[in-house]
Amino acid sequence: MNRTHDILAARHLTALRTFARTHVLLAFDYDGTLSPIAPTPERARLPATTKRLLVRIAQAYPLVVISGRALADISERVAEIGVQHVFGNHGLEWWGGPSRPRAEVRRWVSLLTEQLSQQRGVVIEDKAHSVSVHYRSAPDQEKALRVIMPVVRKLPEVRIICGAAAVNLLPKDGANKGVALRRALELTACDTAIYIGDDETDEDAFGAVRPEKLLSIRIGPSDASRARYHLDSQESIDLLLRALVDAR
């Protein structure tokens, strides 16, 4: 794990520019990275300035989006930008890939609905390949999480990844964002990658490729991340996009 460094600081911008001059893939998470975190998942939208910059980015670099959202959902949200590939469900779905919803996920949804449906502000999002239990709207988020965690820990064959006011449940033997990033490199035939994400679900991607081949950037500083660099906040994403446009 690393203490991250501000990628936009003058002494670190050289690393960004060096990667930008290689045959590099740009890979972004969506919620909390390209889009600000919204009160509910369906309200998340790309800001207009970010969308315009991404259109320019897609003309200069191979661009992919790797999201925890279902593939159909995230594909609609990044339409008309020019992305080469989209991965949904933390890498369990991708454009052109087989889509086989997992039987265990259906069982998880049934158990979660039975045990958590009465909890105020807790929303169970069934994404067929994975599940997200959201508690952002709970009157007391800490209390909601204390109720959620014992329930999800009893689920069979589950990998639990806590995110921003959400608990993400993935099949233990399934893909993740690191697998998706490596697949994206193969699909685009790129030599290097820049990956930007914001929470625990992105740690798999931060460590997916050798450091000399991956510039990993986290939203928000951290003393315990696989990412080497950070942006101060999600509001800085446009500054990073402009720096990438200028580097080409």
N, C-alpha and C positions, 0 to 999 in steps of 0.2 A: 504494500500500500504506500501511497505517496502523499506528501503535502503538495497540493497543486499550486501552479504559478499562473499569474494573469497573462493570458496569451496576447492581450492587446497592449501590454506594457512594452515600451520601446525595446527593451533588452530581449524580449521574447518574440516580437513580431518577425524577427529574422527566421525563426523556425517555421512560422506559418508561410512565409514567402518561399523558403527553400522547398517545402512540400508542394506548394502551389506550382512550382516549375517542373515537377515530375509528372509522370502519367498517373495522376492521382484521382481516386474516387472520393466524392463528397457524400457522406451518409449522415442523415439527421433523424433523430427522434422527432415526434410531433408535439404531443402535449407537454407543456412546460419547457419546450425547446424552441420550436418554430412558432407555436401558438401559446399565448399565456394560459395558465391554468384557469379554467372556468368553474363557476359554481356547480354546474352539472356537465357531464361529458358531452351531451348533445349541443351545448352552447359554445363549445370551443371553436374558434375561427381564426384563420390567418389574418393578421392585420394587413391592410392594403399595401403599406410600404414594404412589408416583408415579402408579400406575394410578388410585387414588381421586381424586387431584388432577386428572388428565386428564379424568375423567368430569365433574368440576365445570367445568373449563375448556370442555369441549365444549358445556355448557349455556349458556355466556356468550359464546363466540366461535365463528366459523367456524374449524374445526381441520382441518389436513391433515398427513399424514406423507409425507416424501420420502426414500426409502431406496435404498441400493445393492443391497438384497436383491431377489430375484425377487418379483414382485407377489403370487403365491400365498402365499409365505413371510411377507412383511411383513403382508399382510392378516390372516392368522391371528393374528399376534402383537399386533395392535392391535384385535382384535375386541372388541366389547362396551364400547368407550370412547365411541363416538359421533362418530368422525371423519367429515367430509363427503366427503373424497377421500383416496385412497392412491395414491402413485406408487412404482413399483418400478424396479429396474435403472437407477438414476440418472436417472429420467425417461423412459426408453425404453418403459415400460409404465405404464398408469394404468387405473383403473376405467372401464369403458365404452369404452376406446380399442381400436384394432386391435392385435392381437398377431401380429407377423410376425418370428419368429426369423431372425437374420441368417446367411446361408450362410458368411460369413467367420468368424463365431464358431465354427462347427463345425470349420473348418479350423484355427483357432487351438488349439482344444482338442486336436485330433489331434497337432499339432506339439508342444504343451506336454507332453502325456502322453508322447510319444516321448522328449523330451529332459530332462524333470524328474521323471518318476515314480520314479526311483531315489534321489532326494534325500530323506534322512530329515527328517520333519517338514514337508515341503512338500505342500500340499493344493491341487489344482486344482479350483475350484468352477465348474462349467458352469451358467450361468444363462440359456442360450439366446440372450439378447440381449446379454450381456456375460460377462466371465470375471473371477474374482478368484483370484489365486494367493496363498494364505495361507502364512506361514512362522513364525507365532507359536510353534509346537511344535518348531521346528528346534533342535537342540542348540546351534548357534551361529547366531544370527539374522543377524549381519553377514555371515558367510560365505555363508549361504543367499541373501541379497539380492545378493551379488556374483555368484552363479551364475545367479540368476533374470534380472537386468537385461539381460545380453547376449542372452539367448534371446528375451525379449519385444521387444527393440528391433528384431529381425529380422522380426517379424510384419508382414504387409502391411496397410496402411490401418488402423492402430491408434492410438488415443489412450491414453497411459499416464498414470495418476494414482496416485501412491503414497499409501497410507493407513496406518492403524495396523497394522503387521505384515502388510500385504497390498499387493499390486500389482494395481490395477484396470485392466482392459483394455476400452475402449469403441470402437465404430466411430467413425472420425474424423469422419464426416459426420452422426453421430446426435445425439440430444437429450442434455441434461445436466440437472443440478439447477436451473440458472438458467432453462432453458426450462420445466421443470416448475413452478417458482414462478410464472412469468408466466402459464402456463396455469391454474394454480390461482386466481390473481387473477381471470382471466376467468370461470372456472366459478362462483366464489362472488360475483362482482360487487363485490368489496371495493376500497376506494380505496387502502389502505395494507397493509403486511405487516410482521410480525416473524418473522424467520427465525433458527433456532438450529441450529448444526451444529458438528462437532468436528475436521474434517481437510481435506485438500486437495480432496477430492471436493465439499466444500461451498463452495469459493471461487467457483464459477460462480454460486451463488445469492446470495452476499454482494454480488456486483456486478451483479445482474440487473435491478435497479430503481433509479431515481434516489434519491439519499440522502435527500431530503426525504420520500420515500414508503416507505422501507425502514429498519427498525431491525434491524441485523445484529449477531448475538451469537455469539461463538465460545466453545467450551469450552476454557479455558486461555488465558492471556495470550499475545500475539504482537506482535512488532515488524514483521512482514511479512505482514499479512493484509488482505484487502478489508473484513473486518468492522470496525465502529467500536467495538464493545464486547465484553467477555468475562465469563464466569463463572470463578471461580478453578479449579474442577474439576467433573467430572461430578456429584460428590456435592452440588453446589450447585443442581442442577436443581429440586429441590423448593422451595427458597427462591424461585426465579424464578417457579415456578407459583403459589405462595401470593401473591406480590406481584401477579401478574396477576389472580388471583381477587379480591384485595382492591381492585384498581383498578376493578372493575366493581361 
